[in-house]
Amino acid sequence: MAESCLLYYITDRKAFPGDEQTRRRLLLDKIGEAARAHIDYIQLREKDLSTRALESLATEAIQIIRDQKLATGSRQLATALLINSRTDVALASAANGVHLPAHDVSPQHVRAAWQETCGRGRLARELPPRTPLISVSCHSPEEVLQAAANQATLALFAPVFEKKDAAPAGIAALRQAARATIPVLALGGITLQNAASCLQAGAAGIAAIRLFQENDIATIVRELRG
């Protein structure tokens, strides 16, 4: 559809079968698959985990992504790992940034905390970026404009098509939101069949859980990037 289409995989280990150990292994395998397919962003969205368990998972995930970089001989990480809501875990695990749900702290707050921590000790040597990548959940064009004003890196606009407890925003609202000065990715009920309409409306890319997690990611990437 578009070679420049940004792709953003949101994780959900609970959707995998088996016990906790099995689901964790399957999720890490999927993260490796996403990195090999050059997904742009992976959001680690395992909100039920303890701080220690989430940090351990994030650390292993970022190592998998780095190993993929070494395997391909790339100078830069093709895939960025973002941690849902937890700036502290993102810093401790040397992730690339955070995702902020709607009505969370502001991107400026995250950047201030990140810069303060990156200037000290061990983390100053180990963190890849001195500036975090920050995605923000937005549910209206106005929220996207606010995210841009607050120095977010990109916005996830949802739900475009479906969500269990929310009415779809629709393509017209996505088209308006996509006029912002930051990349806006479509989220919510995205399939291979309706993704083209999102890109035609001006979305910079596609964000999804099931589209990536329930399918062969390399195949999805080929279809979306044409």
C-alpha positions in Angstrom: 0.0 0.0 0.0 2.8 2.4 1.0 6.4 1.7 1.5 6.7 4.5 4.0 3.8 3.2 6.1 4.7 3.2 9.8 3.8 0.0 11.6 3.2 -0.3 15.4 2.6 -3.6 17.1 0.9 -3.5 20.6 1.5 -6.6 22.6 -1.0 -8.7 24.6 0.5 -11.9 26.0 -2.8 -12.9 27.6 -4.1 -13.6 24.1 -1.6 -16.4 23.7 -2.6 -20.0 24.9 -1.0 -21.8 27.8 0.3 -20.9 31.2 2.2 -17.7 32.1 5.6 -19.1 31.2 4.3 -20.3 27.8 2.6 -17.0 27.0 5.8 -15.1 27.9 7.9 -17.2 25.6 5.3 -16.9 22.7 5.3 -13.1 23.2 9.1 -12.8 23.1 9.0 -15.0 19.9 6.5 -12.6 18.4 8.6 -9.6 19.3 11.6 -11.3 17.5 9.3 -11.9 14.5 8.3 -8.3 14.5 11.9 -7.1 14.7 12.9 -9.3 11.8 10.0 -7.9 9.7 11.2 -4.3 10.5 8.1 -3.2 12.4 8.8 0.4 13.4 7.4 0.3 17.0 6.5 -2.3 19.5 4.5 -1.2 22.5 4.9 -3.5 25.5 1.4 -3.3 26.9 1.4 -5.8 29.8 -0.2 -3.6 32.4 -1.0 -6.4 34.9 2.7 -7.3 35.5 4.6 -6.2 38.5 7.3 -3.7 38.1 10.0 -6.4 38.4 8.3 -8.7 35.9 7.7 -5.9 33.4 11.3 -4.7 33.6 12.5 -8.3 33.1 10.3 -8.8 30.1 11.3 -5.4 28.6 15.0 -6.1 29.1 14.7 -9.4 27.3 12.6 -7.8 24.5 15.1 -5.1 23.9 17.9 -7.6 23.8 16.0 -9.6 21.2 15.7 -6.5 19.1 19.4 -5.7 19.5 20.3 -9.2 18.5 18.3 -8.8 15.3 20.2 -5.6 14.6 23.5 -7.5 14.9 22.3 -10.3 12.8 21.4 -7.9 9.9 24.5 -5.7 10.3 22.3 -2.6 10.7 23.8 0.5 12.2 20.5 1.5 13.8 17.7 -0.4 15.5 14.9 -0.8 13.0 12.4 -1.4 15.7 11.8 0.8 18.7 10.5 -0.6 22.0 8.0 1.5 23.9 6.7 0.7 27.4 3.1 1.4 28.2 2.8 4.2 30.8 5.9 3.3 32.8 8.8 5.7 32.3 10.7 4.2 35.1 10.6 0.7 33.5 11.5 2.2 30.1 14.6 3.8 31.6 15.6 0.8 33.7 15.3 -1.6 30.7 17.0 0.8 28.2 13.9 0.9 26.0 13.5 3.6 23.4 10.6 5.4 25.0 7.1 5.2 26.4 3.5 5.1 25.3 1.1 7.4 27.2 -2.6 6.5 27.5 -5.1 9.3 27.3 -5.1 11.5 30.4 -1.7 10.2 31.6 1.2 12.5 32.4 2.3 14.8 29.6 5.1 14.1 27.2 7.0 17.1 28.6 6.9 15.4 32.0 8.4 12.2 30.5 11.1 14.1 28.7 12.1 16.0 31.8 12.4 12.8 33.8 14.2 11.0 31.0 16.8 13.8 30.6 17.4 14.0 34.3 18.0 10.3 34.6 20.0 10.0 31.4 22.5 12.5 32.7 23.6 10.3 35.6 25.6 7.1 36.2 24.9 3.7 34.6 21.8 4.7 32.6 23.7 7.6 30.9 26.0 5.0 29.3 23.4 2.3 28.5 20.3 4.1 27.2 20.3 4.2 23.4 18.5 7.5 22.9 19.1 10.6 24.9 15.6 11.7 23.8 12.7 9.3 24.3 10.2 8.3 21.7 6.7 9.1 23.0 3.4 7.9 21.5 0.1 9.1 22.9 -3.4 7.7 22.8 -5.8 10.1 21.3 -9.6 9.8 20.7 -10.3 13.1 18.9 -8.6 15.5 16.5 -8.4 18.0 19.4 -6.5 15.5 21.5 -4.0 14.9 18.6 -3.4 18.6 18.4 -2.7 18.7 22.1 -0.3 15.8 21.9 1.6 17.6 19.2 1.7 20.8 21.2 3.0 18.7 24.2 5.9 17.4 22.0 4.7 13.8 21.5 6.6 11.9 18.8 3.4 10.4 17.4 -0.3 9.8 18.1 -2.4 6.7 18.0 -5.9 7.7 16.9 -8.5 5.3 18.1 -10.9 3.7 17.7 -11.2 4.2 13.9 -13.4 1.2 13.3 -14.3 -0.7 16.4 -13.8 -1.0 20.1 -15.8 -3.1 22.6 -16.9 -0.1 24.8 -16.5 2.8 22.5 -18.2 4.1 19.3 -15.9 4.2 16.3 -14.5 7.7 15.4 -14.6 7.0 11.7 -12.5 7.9 8.7 -13.6 11.5 8.6 -12.3 12.2 12.1 -9.1 10.3 11.3 -8.7 12.5 8.2 -9.0 15.7 10.4 -6.6 14.3 13.0 -4.0 13.4 10.4 -3.5 17.1 9.6 -1.5 17.4 12.8 2.3 18.1 12.7 3.2 14.7 14.1 2.6 11.3 12.6 -0.9 9.9 13.3 -1.4 6.2 13.2 -4.8 4.5 12.9 -5.8 2.1 15.6 -9.0 0.1 16.4 -10.4 -2.7 14.2 -7.7 -2.3 11.5 -7.6 -5.1 9.0 -5.8 -5.6 5.7 -9.1 -4.8 4.0 -9.7 -1.4 5.6 -6.1 -0.3 6.2 -5.9 1.4 2.8 -8.8 3.7 3.6 -6.9 4.9 6.7 -3.7 5.6 4.7 -5.8 7.4 2.1 -7.2 9.5 4.8 -3.8 10.7 5.7 -2.7 8.3 8.5 1.0 7.9 8.6 0.6 4.2 9.5 -1.2 1.4 11.2 -1.2 0.4 14.9 -2.8 -2.9 16.0 -2.8 -5.8 18.4 -4.6 -8.7 16.6 -3.5 -7.8 13.1 0.1 -8.4 14.0 -0.2 -10.9 16.9 -2.6 -13.3 15.2 -0.9 -13.4 11.8 2.5 -13.9 10.2 4.0 -10.5 10.6 6.2 -10.6 7.5 3.1 -11.3 5.4 1.3 -8.4 7.0 4.2 -6.1 6.5 4.5 -7.0 2.8 0.7 -6.4 2.3 0.8 -3.0 4.1 4.0 -1.7 2.6 3.2 -3.0 -0.9 
